[in-house]
């Protein structure tokens, strides 16, 4: 600091402004890369899963119930729970956590043996 006073040079406000903008830019990019990007990728994956729903697919709801899709509407599905075929519940597609295609369950269990 004494050196600056002796030479008559003053600290540059423009230099500190540029460094502050660079630091904030890096901080915003890091926040986007570590928080927003993974969330966006997960949202795309979920939308893709929900767009491939078909009648007869076995689904697991967000509450943990397994059922079979018997009808699909715009943003609603009718899911049949249990073996007695009397429990049919309409629910939003957003309540579906996992989807198993009818032939997929046996193929997965065969590959694990």
N, C-alpha and C positions, 0 to 999 in steps of 0.2 A: 504494500500500500504506500509506503514511503517513497518507493521508486516511482510510482505513478505521480505522486505529488511533486517530486523533484523534476520530473521531465515535463510536467505541465499537461500530461495526457489525462483526459477524463474517461471514466468507464463508459463504454458505449451502450446506450439504451437499446439500440437496434440489435446489437449482438445478443443481449440477454433476451430480447423478445423472440429472436429466431430460435435460440436454444430452448426457450419455453414452449414454443410452437412444436418443435421437433419432439420434445419429451411428451407433450400431450398427444401428438400424433401416434407415437409408438405405444403409448398407454391405451389409446382407443383401439388401435389395431390388435394389441394383445388381448384386450377384453373381448373383442369380436371373435378372434381366433379361438379362444379357449371357452367362451360361453355361448355366443350366439350361433356360431357355425355348427357345433355338434347338435344343438337343439333344432336347427333348421334341417339338418340331415335326418334326424330322428322323425321329425314331422313329415318329411317326404316319404320315408320308409313306411310310416303308419298309413299315410294317404294311399300309397301304392298297395298295401295289404288290403285296405278296405275297398279299393276299387276292383279287386279281383275276387270279391265274394261271389259265391254261387250257391244255388239251392243244393242242399245235401252236405255242405261243408260243416265240419265240427268246429265249434268256436268255444273259446274260454272267455268269459266276461271279466271285466275288471274286478268283480266281486268274487271270482273264483269258481263260478258255476259253469259246467260244460253242457252244451246243448247242440242241437242240429238246426241249421237254418232251413226253414220251410217256405219263406217268402221274403222277397227283397223289394222295398219301395225306395223312394228317393234317398232319404236320410234315416229311414227306419228299416228294421228287419224284424221278422217274427221268428222267434227261436222256440223250439220244442225241447223241453227238459224232461228227463226221466224216461222210463220204459212204458208208462201207461198211455202215452200219447194224448193225455188230457191237459197237460200243462203247457200251454202255448202263450208266450209272453211277447208283446211288441216292445222293442227297445231301440234306442238310437244306435247308429253304427259306431259312434264314438265310445260306447260302452264295451266294445269288443277289444280284448287285449291280444289274443292269439288266434290263428286260424290254422286248422289242419285239413288238408284235402282228404277225401275218403281213402284213396290208395296210398297216401303218404304215410299214414300211421303204421301200416304193416311194413312198408319199405324201411322206415327208420328203425323199427325193432329188429328186423332181419339183419341190418348192417351192424348193429351193436353186438350181435352174438359172435 
